[in-house]
Amino acid sequence: MSRFWSKATLRCEPYVPGEQLNQPGIIKLNTNENPYPPSPAVVRAIEKEAANSLNLYPSPTADQLKKRIADLHGLKKEQVFVGNGSDEVLAFSFMAFFDPDKTIRFPDISYSFYPVYARLFNIPFETVPLQEDFTIPKEAFFQSQGGVIFPNPNAPTSIYLELDFIEEIAAQNPHQVVIIDEAYIDFASESAVRLVQDYENILVIQTMSKSKSLAGLRVGYALGNEDLISGLTRIKDSFNSYTLDRLAIAGAEAAFQATDYYADMTEKVKTTREWTISALNQRGFTVLPSQTNFIFTTHETIPAEELYERLKESGILIRYFNKPRIENYVRITIGTDEEMQQLFHQLDQIIK
Amino acid sequence: MSRFWSKATLRCEPYVPGEQLNQPGIIKLNTNENPYPPSPAVVRAIEKEAANSLNLYPSPTADQLKKRIADLHGLKKEQVFVGNGSDEVLAFSFMAFFDPDKTIRFPDISYSFYPVYARLFNIPFETVPLQEDFTIPKEAFFQSQGGVIFPNPNAPTSIYLELDFIEEIAAQNPHQVVIIDEAYIDFASESAVRLVQDYENILVIQTMSKSKSLAGLRVGYALGNEDLISGLTRIKDSFNSYTLDRLAIAGAEAAFQATDYYADMTEKVKTTREWTISALNQRGFTVLPSQTNFIFTTHETIPAEELYERLKESGILIRYFNKPRIENYVRITIGTDEEMQQLFHQLDQIIK
């Protein structure tokens, strides 16, 4: 506390990201990073850019990158916004579309950054309880006062919501923005991007941190109708002209060209996910149906917190949220096959 | 305009950065970039980091980089905040220390992003007219209601304010934060950082974009007492956990070690600045006393706008602000000796 702090500084309750222990030998299954490196073409593009023009500002509009993303999704460049990770894109979206006099809605179990943004920007919110099976009750999101936001697939539950549900939610909120946070969509079935042309109130947010193996580069983006995108651009241009540095722009452009590389890698993660789920089931775990690069699971006898602590002691980091309804679940990122085998080696010690 | 925009989106008036024409052969003297490349050690550090761990999130605290900056300034790590360019650090500072019910003050001729931030965050402001000679009238900054911000040296005037003036302004605003935006300080005499230990309300903001030749990398930082820094950290951690990517952190760390390289480069820019000023004086220009890597100048007969337009036609970009009091001035970045010779070659055509 300080007498110099603004009301916003006093009011906010900062987000706490997953532990970033950089001890050698640790197995990091706690922040949903991809265990595989980005395409070699990304590294080459960054190296080339580093040797060239770092003394000059980046493009404030990053038009070339926007064009590439637009082409991949059958959209126009004016329907794409890019930012410094999807967290920044989310922050700008809260500023651009939500207001302090209108209550927004999100699930009670969801990305825990949403209430943090809401408090920072003084936006009232109500949380909608997920159903018993942790699925999203769509009707509860109809006729919101100020807007709706949820991840799809949801985090940390890993559960995917079908697009016809999302379509209904958008139709039932015709005057509010409905934000679909698709951080994990490449590990799931279809993206809501195809609804963007029909629903001018749907904003889809994606990231390169997970499926593109670029958590260290900080690139996220939003897709939506031109009015929504120009709203985001107004906020960004009132905040920081150049949110993406030259290296991030160059690396991101290269990643979007390496489609075969990333398709193979995503398949690999999904294959590992499937055998991991079977192996967990065999050991008395219940696993929620995952369409992400992580799984959310609970064991029939060992408490989740104990699992988290004991795995940590043996050098394996997973994520435990000490929160109502999910206090007996852990979130485990899908690593390489080898890392998962080491996980099971340790789990077998703990369970026996 | 869109019915989905928030009040903030409707209210804001985005900043317009200098033109980023990427035509080959153009001479860019319009955005105060450094004409020289960063230290080769910076490029090597980035290349090394790019080949290593881009799939993992960066350090959310960037402690190692903060420690290095702290050591350079004789401060503790807890007195340093780092961000995605000094523009982001400024935006966070407006959020962290200024409030919608208290009027802040900045000069009428100054960095034109300040009113943009103020409008975005709904912070009332009053502008203090610079004196006839474009210097800052210190008494006018005493007893502000909500806080004070100004660049030192000021931009676009290039004029440096002595530290005893700043000390008085800080002493006369004991309950408000006084932000000194030192984007150009390495081309000037002493930084206000040495006041930070004595004045808990002084926040100094610096950037790597100018004197470190890293405009393309987006790294800025703030120096102040621990309470101010923890206020900034609260805001940042409520906005985006990882504002600096791995490459920016690695490059910035390397740059702060290459002290000899950057000392030589800064001397070179200052030497070019001095002969440029003399050469302009000889041609009927009046040049304000510059302690920056740019000069602010007016010609006795040729209108500033005409100078800007005619130089642009010949492939030389300078900056022209069509604003009261400075509508007959242009801002010219100090380029290489060769670039400045080409500038004079063109100026001689225009003036003759």
Chai-1 contact restraints between the chains, C-beta under 6 A:
chainA,res_idxA,chainB,res_idxB,connection_type,confidence,min_distance_angstrom,max_distance_angstrom,comment,restraint_id
A,S2,B,D227,contact,1.0,0.0,6.0,A-B,restraint_1
A,F4,B,F97,contact,1.0,0.0,6.0,A-B,restraint_2
A,F4,B,V177,contact,1.0,0.0,6.0,A-B,restraint_3
A,W5,B,G231,contact,1.0,0.0,6.0,A-B,restraint_4
A,S6,B,A96,contact,1.0,0.0,6.0,A-B,restraint_5
A,S6,B,F97,contact,1.0,0.0,6.0,A-B,restraint_6
A,S6,B,F98,contact,1.0,0.0,6.0,A-B,restraint_7
A,S6,B,D99,contact,1.0,0.0,6.0,A-B,restraint_8
A,K7,B,D99,contact,1.0,0.0,6.0,A-B,restraint_9
A,A8,B,M95,contact,1.0,0.0,6.0,A-B,restraint_10
A,T9,B,A96,contact,1.0,0.0,6.0,A-B,restraint_11
A,T9,B,G231,contact,1.0,0.0,6.0,A-B,restraint_12
A,T9,B,R234,contact,1.0,0.0,6.0,A-B,restraint_13
A,C12,B,R234,contact,1.0,0.0,6.0,A-B,restraint_14
A,C12,B,S238,contact,1.0,0.0,6.0,A-B,restraint_15
A,P14,B,R234,contact,1.0,0.0,6.0,A-B,restraint_16
A,P14,B,D237,contact,1.0,0.0,6.0,A-B,restraint_17
A,P14,B,S238,contact,1.0,0.0,6.0,A-B,restraint_18
A,Y15,B,D237,contact,1.0,0.0,6.0,A-B,restraint_19
A,P17,B,P60,contact,1.0,0.0,6.0,A-B,restraint_20
A,P17,B,S241,contact,1.0,0.0,6.0,A-B,restraint_21
A,Q20,B,S59,contact,1.0,0.0,6.0,A-B,restraint_22
A,T31,B,Y57,contact,1.0,0.0,6.0,A-B,restraint_23
A,E33,B,N55,contact,1.0,0.0,6.0,A-B,restraint_24
A,E33,B,L56,contact,1.0,0.0,6.0,A-B,restraint_25
A,N34,B,N55,contact,1.0,0.0,6.0,A-B,restraint_26
A,P37,B,N55,contact,1.0,0.0,6.0,A-B,restraint_27
A,P38,B,L54,contact,1.0,0.0,6.0,A-B,restraint_28
A,V43,B,A50,contact,1.0,0.0,6.0,A-B,restraint_29
A,V43,B,A51,contact,1.0,0.0,6.0,A-B,restraint_30
A,I46,B,A50,contact,1.0,0.0,6.0,A-B,restraint_31
A,E47,B,E47,contact,1.0,0.0,6.0,A-B,restraint_32
A,E47,B,A50,contact,1.0,0.0,6.0,A-B,restraint_33
A,A50,B,V43,contact,1.0,0.0,6.0,A-B,restraint_34
A,A50,B,I46,contact,1.0,0.0,6.0,A-B,restraint_35
A,A50,B,E47,contact,1.0,0.0,6.0,A-B,restraint_36
A,A51,B,V43,contact,1.0,0.0,6.0,A-B,restraint_37
A,L54,B,P38,contact,1.0,0.0,6.0,A-B,restraint_38
A,L54,B,L214,contact,1.0,0.0,6.0,A-B,restraint_39
A,L54,B,G216,contact,1.0,0.0,6.0,A-B,restraint_40
A,L54,B,L217,contact,1.0,0.0,6.0,A-B,restraint_41
A,N55,B,E33,contact,1.0,0.0,6.0,A-B,restraint_42
A,N55,B,N34,contact,1.0,0.0,6.0,A-B,restraint_43
A,N55,B,P37,contact,1.0,0.0,6.0,A-B,restraint_44
A,N55,B,S213,contact,1.0,0.0,6.0,A-B,restraint_45
A,L56,B,E33,contact,1.0,0.0,6.0,A-B,restraint_46
A,L56,B,A215,contact,1.0,0.0,6.0,A-B,restraint_47
A,L56,B,G216,contact,1.0,0.0,6.0,A-B,restraint_48
A,Y57,B,T31,contact,1.0,0.0,6.0,A-B,restraint_49
A,Y57,B,A215,contact,1.0,0.0,6.0,A-B,restraint_50
A,P58,B,G216,contact,1.0,0.0,6.0,A-B,restraint_51
A,S59,B,Q20,contact,1.0,0.0,6.0,A-B,restraint_52
A,P60,B,P17,contact,1.0,0.0,6.0,A-B,restraint_53
A,N84,B,N84,contact,1.0,0.0,6.0,A-B,restraint_54
A,D87,B,N240,contact,1.0,0.0,6.0,A-B,restraint_55
A,E88,B,N240,contact,1.0,0.0,6.0,A-B,restraint_56
A,A91,B,F239,contact,1.0,0.0,6.0,A-B,restraint_57
A,M95,B,A8,contact,1.0,0.0,6.0,A-B,restraint_58
A,A96,B,S6,contact,1.0,0.0,6.0,A-B,restraint_59
A,A96,B,T9,contact,1.0,0.0,6.0,A-B,restraint_60
A,F97,B,F4,contact,1.0,0.0,6.0,A-B,restraint_61
A,F97,B,S6,contact,1.0,0.0,6.0,A-B,restraint_62
A,F98,B,S6,contact,1.0,0.0,6.0,A-B,restraint_63
A,D99,B,S6,contact,1.0,0.0,6.0,A-B,restraint_64
A,D99,B,K7,contact,1.0,0.0,6.0,A-B,restraint_65
A,V116,B,S238,contact,1.0,0.0,6.0,A-B,restraint_66
A,L120,B,S238,contact,1.0,0.0,6.0,A-B,restraint_67
A,V177,B,F4,contact,1.0,0.0,6.0,A-B,restraint_68
A,S213,B,N55,contact,1.0,0.0,6.0,A-B,restraint_69
A,L214,B,L54,contact,1.0,0.0,6.0,A-B,restraint_70
A,A215,B,L56,contact,1.0,0.0,6.0,A-B,restraint_71
A,A215,B,Y57,contact,1.0,0.0,6.0,A-B,restraint_72
A,G216,B,L54,contact,1.0,0.0,6.0,A-B,restraint_73
A,G216,B,L56,contact,1.0,0.0,6.0,A-B,restraint_74
A,G216,B,P58,contact,1.0,0.0,6.0,A-B,restraint_75
A,G216,B,R246,contact,1.0,0.0,6.0,A-B,restraint_76
A,L217,B,L54,contact,1.0,0.0,6.0,A-B,restraint_77
A,L217,B,D245,contact,1.0,0.0,6.0,A-B,restraint_78
A,R218,B,Y242,contact,1.0,0.0,6.0,A-B,restraint_79
A,R218,B,D245,contact,1.0,0.0,6.0,A-B,restraint_80
A,D227,B,S2,contact,1.0,0.0,6.0,A-B,restraint_81
A,G231,B,W5,contact,1.0,0.0,6.0,A-B,restraint_82
A,G231,B,T9,contact,1.0,0.0,6.0,A-B,restraint_83
A,R234,B,T9,contact,1.0,0.0,6.0,A-B,restraint_84
A,R234,B,C12,contact,1.0,0.0,6.0,A-B,restraint_85
A,R234,B,P14,contact,1.0,0.0,6.0,A-B,restraint_86
A,D237,B,P14,contact,1.0,0.0,6.0,A-B,restraint_87
A,D237,B,Y15,contact,1.0,0.0,6.0,A-B,restraint_88
A,S238,B,C12,contact,1.0,0.0,6.0,A-B,restraint_89
A,S238,B,P14,contact,1.0,0.0,6.0,A-B,restraint_90
A,S238,B,V116,contact,1.0,0.0,6.0,A-B,restraint_91
A,S238,B,L120,contact,1.0,0.0,6.0,A-B,restraint_92
A,F239,B,A91,contact,1.0,0.0,6.0,A-B,restraint_93
A,N240,B,D87,contact,1.0,0.0,6.0,A-B,restraint_94
A,N240,B,E88,contact,1.0,0.0,6.0,A-B,restraint_95
A,S241,B,P17,contact,1.0,0.0,6.0,A-B,restraint_96
A,Y242,B,R218,contact,1.0,0.0,6.0,A-B,restraint_97
A,D245,B,L217,contact,1.0,0.0,6.0,A-B,restraint_98
A,D245,B,R218,contact,1.0,0.0,6.0,A-B,restraint_99
A,D245,B,A248,contact,1.0,0.0,6.0,A-B,restraint_100
A,R246,B,G216,contact,1.0,0.0,6.0,A-B,restraint_101
A,L247,B,L247,contact,1.0,0.0,6.0,A-B,restraint_102
A,A248,B,D245,contact,1.0,0.0,6.0,A-B,restraint_103
